[in-house]
Amino acid sequence: MKNKNRSTITSVSLTVLPAIAACGGSKLKAELPSEAADPEARDVSVWKDIKPGLHSGFGSVDVAYSRSIPPEGDVSESIQLQGWKGERVHCQLLVWSAGSGENIRITASGFSGEYFQIEQAQVSISVVTYVLTDAFPGGNDRQDKTNFPVHLKPDRLSGTDCFSLAAPGTRPVWISVDIPREAPAGIYYGTISRQSASGMVKHPIILEVLNATLPDPSEWSFHLDLWQHPDAVARYGRVALWSPEHLSLLRPMLTMLAQAGQKCITTTLIEEPWNHQTYDDFGGMIKWTKRTDGTWTYDYSHFDTYVALAMECGITRQIHCYSMVPVGNRISWFDENSAKAVTAELLPGASNAFTRKARSASGDKHGYRPQTRAPHHARTENKGLNMRKGIAMNTATDALAPERAA
C-alpha cells in the first residue's frame, strides 16, 4: 500500500527523547525508559493464539497500537512509500511476541534506484515508548473525563533502535526516510531488518520518488508556531538551566522544529507569564533588577543565548515575547534594597510609579515589543512587523518594553 501520510510537516504528536542506549557488536544492549504498567484490563488469552518466537510487519502510521495485545488490523511483510524530492516519509514497523526474552535490533539499508543511491544515513529508526494519558482518545481531547480512564499511548521516540520483549507485548518502531532533493524520480528498493539471537528477518520497502520537489522548510508559507519550553528540557534531562549540557539537549529539538517549518522562537520576558498552568514553570529569560538607587537594570543574557541558538538551528522568522500583560497580572523582579524577589499585581492601564517608569523606557533602541499571546496577526505574514537582525517582532503599541542595560 502507498503511504497516505504525505504531510509536508513531520509528526509533532511524538516526543523525541535523547538516545538512551547504544547498540553495537554481537551483544545487543536493549535499554528503554521505564514504562508504567497498563492500567486497562486486557484479555491476555489472545496471546495463546500467537506462535512462539518473534513476529514483525508494517502497520499503519495512523494507528496507536496497544502494548499489551497483538496488533489488530492489517499488518504486511512489505510496504510501498511515495514522496516528493526533499520530503520526509514515514512508516511504522511492529514487533510482537508472546514473550521471547530476546534483545532485538532494527536496522535499515539504503535505497537503490536505477541511477541513484539513497544512503543509509537518510533513514532514521526510533523505538516508540509508551506514556500514561487521560486525554486525546483517537487524537481528540474530551472535555468530560469522568468516563475516560487513564490509559497507555505510544508517544515518545526513544532515539534508539534496540529493545526486548521479555513479556507478551507489541512494540512499534518509527521509521523515517529523508528523500534527497537531488534524487531522480523513479522507484527505489530498500529493506528494514529485524535482528535477534534467533536470526534476521528482512522487510522490503519500495520507495517511489515523484517528479516534484518540496521547498526547504524555511521557505514554506505555512506558519508553524509550536511553543518551546527550555525549562522542561532542563528538568527532564537533569541538567542545570542554561548550562552547556542544557544547550546541547535543546539543539537537536530546535533543529527538528526548524525542519518541520517552525517560524517562531518562544521567549519569556518575565517569570511565569502563564501563572503556573504547566507542569514545569516558565522562568523569565530577562532578569529584572531594581537597584538601591531606584534605577532599573535588565539582564538579557539568557534571552540572547536562547534566541541565538534557535536562529543557529534554523528558526529565524519571528520572536514571540511573553508577556507584559501576564495571566494574573503579576510581575516579579529582584529588589536590591531587600535582597529579595518582589512580586506585584499590575493591572493593564493602571497608573503607578512602576508603570510610569517602565513606559518612559519603552523607546527601546533594540526594537523589542512584547506581547501577551499570539494574536491573529502573529500567525500571518504581517508586513507591519518590526525587524531586528532580520527577525519579525510583533508590535504591541501600549506594551511595556524594558530597556537594555548599557
N, C-alpha and C positions, 0 to 999 in steps of 0.2 A: 504494500500500500504506500501511497505518497504521504509525506508529512504535510498535514494541513495547518500546522502551526507556523505559517510563513509570516511572522511578525518582523518588523524592522527593529524591534526593541527586544533585548534579551529579557528573559523571565525575571520578574522582580519579586515573586512570591517566595523564592527560595533564598534563604540567608546563607551567605558564604562564610565559612569558618577557615581560619588558618590551617595549613596542613598539620595533621595530628601525628602521623607516623610515616616513616619511610619504609618502602618495600624494596627489597633487592636481594640478589643472590638466590641460593637454593632454599633458604629458610624464609618463608613469608611471615612478616610481622604484621598481624592484623589487630589494630587498636582503633576503636572509635570512641567518641564521647559517650559517657554513661547515659542511658536512657531509662525513663520511668517504665514501670510495669503498665501493661494495657489495662485501664480501668473498666473496659467494657467486657461483659460476659460473652465468651466465644465458645462455640461448639467445636472443641478440639478433635472430635471424632472424624472431622473431614480429612485429617492427615492420614487416617488409616488407608485411604484410597490412593495415597501418593506412593509411588515406588521408591525403594531405598536409593540413597545417593543424591547427587546434586542435579538440579534442573535449571534451565535458563532459556530465555527467549525475550523478544521485544514486545513490550506493551505499548500503551498509549501515553503520550506526554500530557494528555488532558485528564488522566485518572489518578487520584490519590489512593494508592494501593495500601491495603491493611498490612501491618507487620505480622499479624497473628494467624492469618489464614492463607491458603494458597491463592495466587492471583486469579481473579474472576474475569471473564470476558475473553476476548481474542488475544492470544499470545502466539507470535510467529517466530520461526527459526531465522528469518532474514527480514530486511526492511529496505524500502526504497525512499530516499530523501530527495528533495528538489529545492533548489535555491538559486538566487542571483549571484553573480560575481560580487564579492565584498560582503555577502550576507553570512550570518551565523545561523546554522540549522541544528536541530536537536533531535535526539531520540532517547528512549528510556529502556535500558535492559533490566529485566527482572531475574533474580536468582532466588530459588526457593528449595527447601529441603525439609524432610520430616525430622532432621537432626543428624547431620553428618559429622560435625565436630571438626571439619577440615577448614584450614585457612585458605582463603580464596583471593586471587588477584585478577583484575580485569585490565587487559591491555588492548591497544589499538595498533593497527598497521597504518601506513599512509594510503593514499588513493591513487591508483594508476589509471591514466587515460591513454588515448592513442598517441597524443603528442605532448602530454604534460603530466607531471607527478605532483600531487598534493602531499606535502611532507607530513610525517607523523606528528611533528610539533604543532600542526594546525588542529589537532584533535585533543580535547580535554576530557578527562574522566573524573567523576567525583561521586563517591558513595553517598547516598542520601540517608540522613538520620532523622529520627522522629522526635517530636515535641508534643507536650500536652497543650490542649486548647479547649476553650468553651465557646468558641465563636467560629464564624466562617464555614458553615456547612455548605458544601458544594461551591465554595468560593464567595458566598454572600453572608454577611453578618445578620444576626437576628436581634431585634430589639428586646424580645421577651425570651430570656434564657432559662426560665423556670423549668421548662421541659426539655432542656438541651444539656445533657450531662457532659462533663469533661471527657475528652477522648484523645487518642493519639493521631497525629497527622504527620506525613512525611514533609519536611520543610527545609532542613539545614543541609547545605552542601559541605561535606566534611573536608574536602581538599585532599583526600587520599583515595587510592584505588584498591585498598586491601580491607578485608573483613572476614568474619567467620560466622557460621550458623550452627552454634552448639545445640540449640534447642529448635524445635519446629518453628519455622518462620520464613518470611519473604523479605528480601532486601532489594530496593530499587537502586539503580546506578544511572546517574545523569551523564549523558554523552553529548558534547557539542563539537561541531566542525566549523571552523572558520574558512570560508571559501576565498582563496586569494583573488584579488581584483584582476590579476594578470592571467588567471586560468582560462583557457579557451572553452567555449561552450561545448558540451558533449557529455558522455557517460563515463563515470569513474567507478572503479571497483576497489573495495577495501574490506577489512574484517575487524570484528571485535572478538577477542578471545577470553575465555574463562579458564584460568589455570588453577589447579589444586593438586593435592597429592594423588588423586585418582586419575589425573590426566588433563588434557587440554581439549576444549570444545570451541570451535570457531563458528561465529555467526556472520554471514555475508551482509555487507551494506552496499547498495547500489546508489551512487550519488549522481543526480542529473544536474549539471550546471547550465542554466539558461543563458541566452544571449542578451543579458541585460545587466547593468552594473548599479549596485546600490551606492549612493554617495557616502563619503566619510561621515561618521556620526556628527562631527562638528558642523556639517553643512545641512543637517536635517532641519526642516521647518517646524516639525512637531516640537512643542515646548514642554520638555520634561523637567519637573521640579520635585524631586524626592528629597525631603528634609534629611539632613545628616545629623548625627548625634555623637560627636567625638568623645564626650564623657562616658557614654555607654561602652564604646570600644575600649577605652582605658580600663574600665571596671571589668569587662568580660575578659580582656587579655591579661589582667592582673599586672598592669604596668602603671607607672606614675604618669599623671596627666601632663602632656606636652613634653615628655621625655623623648629622647631619640627612639626608644623602643615603641612608644606610642605612635610616633610619626611613621615608623616602619609598618605598623599594623594598619594605619589609615591609608597609606599609599596604594596598595592593591585594591582597596574598596573604592577609593575615589577614581582610580583608573577604570575600574569596571563600570562605575556610574557614567564616566565620560564616554566609554564605548557604547553605552546604551542611549546616548544622546542627551545626557544631563546638561542643563543650561545654567543652573543657579548654584551658588555657594551659600550655604546656610551659616549665618553668623549670629552671635548673641552680644548685644551691646550692654546688657545688664544681667544680673543674677536672676535666674528663674523667671523669664518673661511669661511662661505659661502657668506659673503658680503651682508647681508640683503635680502636674497632671500625668507625668510619665514615671516609669519605674526608677529610672536614673534622672536625677535633677540636671537641668541645663545650667552649667556655670557660665558666668559672663566672660567674654573674651577681652573685655576692656576693664582695667582696674581703675575705679573712680576713687580719688583721694581728696579730702578736704584738709588743707594744711592748717597749721596752728595760727597762721596769719589771716585765715579766712579765704585764701585763694584756692583754686582747684587745679589738680593735675589729672591727666588721663593717660594710662599706660596701654598702648596698643600692641604690645609685643606678641601676645598670643593671637590676637586678631590677624596681625600681619603674617605670622608664621603659618596659620591655617589657610589664609587666602593665597599665599604664595605656593603652598603645597598643592592646593586644589587646582590652581592655574597650571602648575607644572604637570599635573596629571591630565590636563585637557579640559577642565571646566572653566570657561573664560568669558561667558556671555553676561552674567549678572551676579551681583552680590545682594542677597536679601538680609537685611539687618533687623533683628528683633530685640527689644521693641521699646519705643519711648512711651507707648500707652499700653502697658502690660496688663495681663489678666490680674484683677485685684488692685490695679493702680499703685503698686508698691515698688519703690526703687531703693536700692541699697548702695552704700558707699562706705569707705573707711575714713573714720574721723581721727585725725592725729591727736587732738586735744584729749579725747577719752581713750585713745588706743584701742578702739572697738569698732566693729561694723555697726552701722546705723541704718535702719530701715524706716522709711516714711511713706505714708499714703499721700500721693499727689494726684489730685483729680484733674482730668483734662479741662483746660480753660481757667482753672483757678489761678489767682494771682497771689504769689507769696515771694519771699526773698529768694528762695531757691529757683523758682521758675523764671523770675525776672533776670537773675544772674545767668541762667542757662540760655535764655532767649537772646541775651545780649551777645552770647558767644556763638550764635547759630551761623554766623558767616564763616564757616569752616573753610580754610584755604584749600583743603583737600577735596572738597565737594561731597562729603558724606551726608546722606539724608536717610535717616532710619524710617522704618515703617512698623506698623502693628502686626499685620498679617498680609499674606499675598493677596492683594485686591485683583479685580478682574484685569486691570490694565497691566499688571505684573506678569500675566500669563500670555501676553501678546507681544508682538514686535512693535512696541510703542516708540515712535520717533521722538517723543518728548523726554526720554530718559537721559539723565546726566551721564557723563562719561568720565572715568578715571582709569588710566592705564588700559584703555580700550574695553573697560567693563561697564555695562549699563547699570546705573544705580537708580532705584525707584525714588521718586520725589514725593515728599510729604511736606508741603509748604509751611504747615503750622507746627511741625515736629521739632523737638529739641535736637540739636546736633552738638555733642560735646567737642570742644576744641582739642586739638592735639597738643601735648606738651612740647615746648620748644626743645 
